[in-house]
């Protein structure tokens, strides 16, 4: 399993579910919206846990600290919004807009990872490190 391909596929799947939920917000029952939102938010959190495995294995940022810091800030912003949305009832005004905001931020984060973060991480990690990360992810995914 290639860690970067997996992470891109995983984030694409999350975005597909998110977009479907937002598109059907007025058509689906509030229970279904609530359950799908829960599933999406949990998936985002799990995705970030997997993404953090990459960063934890970096021994030296070698001039790439700004990129790594930006990724962390983006994750924290999204997680903060997730913490806020769980305090809003699904049928309250603002719920859909906050969900849309989370999805936009996650899409932007995915683009940032694809365009910048992953290339930096590839440069900073050895083949042995990447093999180890692939093993770690395999254990998480298939357990």
N, C-alpha and C positions, 0 to 999 in steps of 0.2 A: 504494500500500500504506500503510495506517495502522499506524504503529509500535506503538501501544499494543494494537490489536486483534491484530496479529501476535504480540506477546509473550504475550498472554493465551492465544491459540490454541496457541502453541508449548508453553507451560507445561502447558496442559490435556492436550495429547498426551503429554507426558512423564509426567504423572501417570497417565494411562490405562495406558500401558505398565508403569509401576511397579506399579500396583495389580494388573494382570493377572499380573505376575511373582510378586508376593507371594502372591496367591490360589492360584497353581499351584505354589508352592514344593515341596510334598511330592509333587506329581504328575509334574512335569517331570524330565528327567534333569539331573544336575548340570552337564553341558556346556551344556545349553540355558539353565539358570539363569545360569551364568557369562557366556555370550554376551549374554543380555538385560541382565544387570546392567552389563556393559561398555558396552553401547549406551546404557543409561539414564544412567550416570554421565558419559559423553562428551556426551550431549545436555544434561545439566544444565550442564556446563562451558561448552558453546557458547552456551547460553541466557544465562548470566551475561556472557559476552563481548558479546553483543548488548545486554544491559541496561546494561552499563557505557558503551556508546556514548552513551546518553542522558545519563548523568551527566557524561561528559567534555565535552559540549557546553554545559554550564551555565557561564555566565560569572560569575554572582553568586548565592549561595545565598539571599540576601534573607530571612534569618530562618528558613530551612528546613534549617539545618545538622543539627539533631537527626534529622530524618527521613532525610536523605541518609546520615548516619552510621549510623543503625540498619540501613538497607539494606545498607551495606557490612559491618557486623558479622554480619548474617545470612548474607550470601554467604560470608564467611570461615569461619563456623562450619560451614556445609554443606561447603565445600571441604576443611576440616580432617577432617571425617568421611569424605569421599571418600578422602583420603590414607590414613586408617586402614583403611578397608575393603579397599583393595587389598593390604594386608599380611595379610589373613585369607583362608584357603582357603575356597572356597564350601561345603564340607561340614563345616567346623568349627563347633562351638557358638558362637553369637553372631553369625554372619554374617547370618542372616535378621533378627535384632533390630537390627543396625546398619543394614541396608538399610531396614528399617521406620522407623528413626529419621531417616535421611536424607530419606525420602519425606515423613514428617510435617513435618520442618523446611522442606522445599521447598514443601509445601502451605501452610504458615503464611506463608512468604515470598511466595508467589503472592497470598495474601489481603491481606497488607500492601501489596504493590505495587498491587493493584487498588483497595484502599480508601484508601490514603494517598499512596504514592510517586508514582504516575502523575499524580494530580491536582496535586501540587506541581510535578512536572517540566513539566506542561502550562502551568502558570502562569509558570514561570521561563524557558521557551524561547519564542522568537519563531516566527512562521510560517515564516520563512526558515530558522531553525535546524532546525525539524521537517522541512521539505522536504529539507534537507541530510542529516539523519539517515535519512530514508526512502530517499534515494539510497544512502547508505552501507550500510544493511541490504540493499537490493536487490542491491548488488554482492556482498555476503557470501553471501547466500542463493542467488543464481543463478550463482555462480562455481564 
